[in-house]
Amino acid sequence: MEKDCNAKVQMPDLSGIEFIGEIKEVPAWEMGVKITICVSIELVAIVGNLLIIIIIAQSPKMRNVTNYYILNLAISDLLVGLFAIWIHLVDDLTQGWVLGSFLCKFNPFMQITAMCASVFTLVAIAGDRFFAIVFPLKSRVTQRKVSVIIIVIWLAAIAIGLPVLFFYAYTERQWKNFVEKYCTEVWPQVLQSDGTCDQGKRSRKAYWICLLVVLNWVPMVLMMVAYFVIFIKLRKSRRVSKTGRLTISAVQQRSKKKVVKMLFAILVVFIFCVGPFQVTKLFEFFRDDTLESLPDWYNPFYFAAVTLLYTNSALNPVLYGGLNDNFRSGIKNLINSIFRRKLIQTNSNGVIRNSVISTIPDNRRESEVNILSDLHLDPKENTKKNANYNNPVYEERSASE
């Protein structure tokens, strides 16, 4: 009779035995360093990506094809900031898995889905820039088409992350003096030639290798080829008029170069952030003796690699704000609008004064002239208001109202 490797095994009763493992103790300095790093990354990821989402949602001029992709990228990075980072920290600092059955399955699913959506979006951005610059006369992707592409991106990302919902399992084991809790991967087992089961190692290895190929290697090659061709195209198409001034075509090329530089910087940072994580997985699956426990240096290196992987979600909005003029000005305007709210003050006599800020566009400077006027509800102030009628600034404000 053939052995059934996937038959359910009855857990032995260990409630009368003292816990034979070691209770995890993390030094205070190590805990402080890790908390500081992870909290900083999480705050930057959440605040930065929220700013990008708000800027694109509020500004009509920011709603173009490339920025819709960047919006999708910010959403996936925000999910990493909201879920993956703090869970990664708690898991590293505590004994076993203390976050329960739901997060045991949901956390890896959300991580893989968000990371896949992020990478696929980067590939879509590279493709959009490639066709826009290399083949400018061909039809561009419309906003309706980009919506379909984004839906396909998320469906593909969810499909890739779906297996972990079925093959991650939360287990509790009761010892005499300790409750052992852990979240592990339980993949289908295969019967080997020697009659033993492979403990799901073959299935697990196949999934993670496919994930690395889809998540990292293929996208990296596609993006590097696309940006290399774009770079060559822009280098050859640089034009200068006989007067020495830049033509309209040259100005457009320079604008395209700025966008490509920003996107290329995002690609370089992405490769830098995901590289160490790939190394850890490749070492885990292809080391000489997979039956032996991992070396002592592996766990600290793995924590650093995963932290660096999540850092990419915090660096993307920083790159948008630092390398793109539109996002930089959008962030400034958003911050200014927060401090430009209606102020209500109460004076010592109990008279309420409303500080009204009106803005007048100045086309020459492409800025706003802020005019602050105090509207008093005290009738004694009528004389002061009448005296202002001959003031050109007052007249300009009244006209704008």
C-alpha positions in Angstrom: 0.0 0.0 0.0 1.4 3.4 -1.0 2.2 5.8 1.8 -0.1 8.8 2.0 2.3 11.7 2.7 -0.5 14.3 3.1 -2.6 12.3 5.7 -3.4 14.3 8.8 -1.1 13.5 11.7 -2.4 13.5 15.2 -0.5 15.9 17.5 0.9 14.2 20.6 -0.2 15.3 24.1 2.7 17.3 25.5 0.8 19.0 28.4 2.7 16.9 31.0 6.2 17.7 29.6 8.3 20.8 30.3 9.0 22.9 27.3 12.3 21.7 25.8 13.0 24.8 23.6 14.6 28.1 24.5 12.5 31.1 25.5 13.5 33.9 23.1 15.1 36.9 24.8 15.9 40.0 22.8 18.5 42.5 24.3 17.1 45.9 25.0 19.6 47.7 22.7 18.6 45.4 19.8 14.9 45.9 20.4 15.4 49.7 20.5 17.4 49.8 17.2 14.9 47.5 15.4 11.9 49.4 16.6 13.4 52.8 15.7 14.3 51.6 12.2 11.0 49.9 11.4 8.8 52.6 12.9 10.7 55.3 10.9 10.3 53.3 7.7 6.6 52.7 8.4 5.9 56.4 9.1 7.6 57.5 5.9 5.8 54.8 3.8 2.4 55.7 5.2 2.7 59.5 5.2 4.6 59.7 1.9 2.3 57.4 -0.1 -0.8 59.1 1.4 0.5 62.5 0.1 1.1 61.0 -3.4 -2.5 59.6 -3.4 -4.0 62.9 -2.2 -2.1 65.0 -4.6 -3.1 63.0 -7.7 -6.7 62.7 -6.5 -7.1 66.4 -5.8 -5.2 67.9 -8.8 -6.8 67.5 -12.2 -3.6 68.4 -14.0 -1.9 65.4 -12.3 -4.4 62.9 -13.7 -2.5 61.5 -16.7 -1.5 58.0 -17.7 1.8 57.9 -16.0 0.5 59.4 -12.7 -2.3 56.8 -12.7 0.3 54.1 -12.6 2.2 56.0 -9.9 -1.1 56.3 -7.9 -1.5 52.5 -8.2 2.2 52.1 -7.1 1.5 54.3 -4.1 -1.6 52.3 -3.1 0.4 49.0 -3.1 3.3 50.7 -1.2 0.8 52.0 1.4 -0.5 48.5 2.0 3.0 47.4 2.8 3.3 50.3 5.2 0.0 49.6 6.9 0.5 45.8 7.4 3.8 44.2 6.5 6.3 46.3 8.4 5.0 46.2 11.9 4.0 42.6 11.6 7.6 41.8 10.5 8.9 43.6 13.6 6.6 41.9 16.0 7.3 38.5 14.6 11.1 39.1 15.0 10.9 40.4 18.6 8.5 37.8 20.0 8.5 34.1 20.7 6.8 32.1 18.0 3.8 33.7 16.3 1.6 35.8 18.7 -0.7 37.5 16.1 -3.2 34.7 15.7 -4.6 32.6 12.9 -6.0 35.3 10.7 -2.8 37.3 10.3 -0.9 34.1 9.9 -2.6 33.6 6.5 -3.5 37.2 5.6 -0.1 38.8 6.2 1.9 36.7 3.7 -1.0 37.0 1.2 -1.1 40.8 1.5 2.7 41.1 1.3 3.0 39.0 -1.8 0.0 40.6 -3.5 1.2 44.2 -2.7 4.7 43.5 -3.8 3.6 41.8 -7.1 1.2 44.8 -7.8 4.1 47.2 -7.2 6.5 45.4 -9.5 3.9 44.8 -12.2 3.1 48.6 -12.0 6.7 49.4 -12.5 6.8 47.2 -15.6 3.6 48.9 -16.9 5.2 52.4 -16.4 8.4 51.3 -18.2 6.2 50.0 -21.1 4.2 53.2 -21.2 7.3 55.4 -21.3 8.9 53.0 -23.9 6.0 53.4 -26.4 5.6 57.1 -25.7 9.2 57.9 -26.5 10.4 55.2 -28.9 7.1 55.1 -30.9 5.5 58.5 -30.3 3.3 58.4 -33.4 1.5 55.2 -32.3 -1.7 55.5 -30.3 -1.2 56.1 -26.6 -2.8 54.3 -23.8 -5.9 56.1 -22.7 -7.2 56.5 -19.2 -9.8 53.8 -19.8 -7.1 51.4 -21.0 -4.9 52.2 -18.1 -7.8 51.4 -15.8 -8.1 47.9 -17.4 -4.4 47.4 -17.1 -4.4 48.3 -13.4 -7.3 45.8 -12.8 -5.3 43.1 -14.6 -2.3 43.9 -12.5 -4.2 43.4 -9.2 -6.0 40.2 -10.5 -2.6 38.8 -11.4 -1.1 39.8 -8.1 -3.9 38.3 -6.1 -3.7 35.1 -8.1 0.0 34.8 -7.3 -0.5 35.5 -3.6 -3.5 33.2 -3.3 -1.7 29.9 -2.6 -0.3 31.1 0.8 -3.9 31.4 2.1 -4.2 27.7 1.8 -0.7 26.6 2.7 0.1 28.7 5.7 -1.1 27.2 9.0 -1.3 28.5 12.6 -0.7 25.9 15.3 -0.7 26.0 19.1 1.0 23.3 21.1 0.4 23.0 24.9 3.4 22.2 27.0 3.3 21.9 30.8 4.7 25.4 31.4 4.4 27.0 28.0 2.0 27.4 25.0 4.0 27.2 21.8 2.4 29.2 18.9 3.8 29.2 15.4 2.8 30.0 11.9 4.4 27.7 9.3 4.2 26.8 5.6 2.5 23.5 5.1 2.8 22.6 1.4 1.7 19.3 -0.2 4.2 16.6 0.4 5.6 14.3 -2.3 6.7 10.7 -1.8 10.4 10.3 -2.5 12.2 7.4 -4.1 13.5 6.2 -0.8 9.9 5.9 0.6 10.0 9.0 2.7 8.0 12.2 2.4 9.8 15.4 1.4 7.9 17.5 4.1 6.6 19.7 1.4 10.0 21.0 0.4 9.6 20.4 -3.3 6.3 22.2 -3.5 7.6 25.1 -1.4 10.7 25.5 -3.4 8.8 25.4 -6.7 6.4 28.2 -5.5 9.1 30.5 -4.2 11.4 30.1 -7.3 8.4 30.9 -9.5 7.7 33.9 -7.3 11.2 35.2 -7.5 11.2 34.8 -11.3 7.9 36.6 -11.7 8.5 39.1 -9.0 12.1 40.0 -9.6 14.1 38.6 -12.4 11.7 38.9 -15.4 10.5 42.5 -14.4 14.1 43.6 -13.9 15.2 42.4 -17.3 12.2 44.0 -19.0 12.6 47.3 -17.3 16.4 47.5 -17.8 15.9 46.8 -21.6 13.1 49.4 -21.8 15.0 52.1 -20.1 18.2 51.4 -22.0 16.4 51.8 -25.3 14.7 55.0 -24.1 18.1 56.4 -23.0 19.5 55.7 -26.5 16.5 57.2 -28.2 16.6 60.4 -26.1 20.3 60.8 -26.6 19.9 60.6 -30.4 16.9 62.9 -30.6 18.5 66.0 -28.9 17.9 69.1 -31.0 19.1 72.7 -30.8 18.1 75.5 -33.1 20.6 77.6 -35.2 20.2 80.5 -32.8 21.4 78.3 -29.9 18.0 78.3 -28.2 16.1 75.1 -27.4 13.3 74.3 -29.8 9.9 73.1 -28.6 10.9 69.6 -29.5 14.0 69.9 -27.5 12.1 71.2 -24.5 9.7 68.3 -24.8 12.7 65.9 -24.9 14.2 67.5 -21.8 10.9 67.1 -20.0 10.7 63.5 -21.0 14.3 63.0 -19.7 13.3 64.3 -16.3 10.4 61.8 -16.1 12.6 58.9 -17.3 15.4 59.9 -14.7 12.8 59.7 -11.9 11.5 56.3 -13.1 15.0 55.0 -13.7 15.9 56.0 -10.1 12.9 54.1 -8.8 14.1 51.0 -10.8 17.6 51.3 -9.4 16.3 51.6 -5.8 14.0 48.7 -6.4 16.8 46.4 -7.5 19.0 47.5 -4.6 16.2 46.8 -2.1 15.1 43.4 -3.4 18.6 42.0 -4.1 19.4 40.8 -0.5 16.0 39.1 -0.1 16.6 37.1 -3.3 20.0 36.1 -1.9 18.4 34.8 1.3 15.8 32.7 -0.6 18.3 31.3 -3.0 20.7 30.3 -0.2 17.8 28.7 1.7 16.7 26.5 -1.2 20.1 25.7 -2.8 22.5 25.2 0.1 24.4 22.0 0.3 22.4 20.3 3.0 18.9 21.5 3.3 18.2 19.1 6.2 20.5 21.0 8.5 19.4 24.0 10.4 20.3 27.4 8.9 23.5 29.0 10.2 23.5 31.6 13.0 24.1 34.5 10.7 21.0 33.7 8.6 18.3 35.1 10.9 19.9 38.6 11.4 20.7 38.8 7.6 17.1 37.7 6.8 15.7 40.4 9.1 17.8 43.1 7.4 16.9 41.8 3.9 13.2 41.8 4.6 13.5 45.3 6.2 15.3 46.6 3.2 12.7 45.0 0.9 10.0 47.0 2.8 12.1 50.2 2.7 11.4 50.3 -1.0 7.8 51.3 -0.2 9.0 54.3 1.8 11.7 55.4 -0.8 9.3 55.6 -3.8 7.3 58.6 -2.6 10.6 60.3 -1.5 11.8 59.9 -5.1 8.6 61.3 -6.5 8.9 64.4 -4.3 12.6 64.9 -4.9 12.9 64.3 -8.7 9.5 65.4 -10.0 8.7 69.2 -10.1 4.9 68.6 -10.2 4.9 66.3 -7.2 7.2 68.6 -5.3 5.0 71.6 -5.9 1.9 69.5 -5.1 3.3 68.5 -1.7 4.1 72.2 -1.0 0.6 73.3 -1.9 -1.0 70.6 0.1 1.1 71.5 3.2 0.3 75.2 2.7 -3.5 74.4 2.4 -3.4 72.7 5.7 -2.1 75.9 7.4 -4.4 78.1 5.4 -7.6 77.0 7.1 -10.2 79.4 8.5 -9.0 80.7 11.9 -11.5 81.7 14.5 -10.3 83.8 17.3 -12.0 85.2 20.3 -10.8 88.6 21.6 -10.9 89.8 25.2 -14.3 91.5 24.6 -15.9 88.3 23.4 -16.1 89.6 19.8 -15.5 86.8 17.2 -13.2 87.7 14.3 -12.9 85.5 11.2 -9.6 85.6 9.5 -10.4 85.2 5.8 -7.7 84.3 3.3 -8.5 85.0 -0.3 -6.2 84.0 -3.1 -5.5 86.0 -6.3 -3.7 84.2 -9.1 -0.6 86.0 -10.4 0.1 84.7 -13.9 3.5 86.3 -14.1 4.9 84.6 -11.0 2.6 81.5 -11.2 1.9 82.0 -7.5 -0.8 83.2 -5.2 -1.0 86.5 -3.4 -2.4 86.0 0.0 -4.5 88.8 1.4 -5.5 88.6 5.0 -8.4 90.8 6.1 -10.1 90.9 9.5 -13.9 91.2 9.3 -15.1 92.6 12.6 -18.6 92.0 13.8 -18.4 95.1 16.1 -20.5 98.0 14.5 -17.8 100.5 15.7 -15.5 99.1 13.0 -17.7 100.4 10.2 -15.6 103.5 9.9 -12.4 101.5 9.5 -14.1 99.4 6.7 -15.3 102.5 4.9 -11.9 104.0 5.0 -10.5 101.0 3.1 -12.7 101.5 0.0 -10.1 103.7 -1.6 -7.4 101.1 -1.0 -6.5 99.4 -4.3 -5.8 96.2 -2.4 -9.2 96.2 -0.8 -10.8 96.9 -4.2 -8.9 94.0 -5.8 -10.1 91.7 -3.0 -13.7 92.9 -3.3 -13.6 92.2 -7.1 -12.2 88.7 -6.5 -15.1 88.0 -4.1 
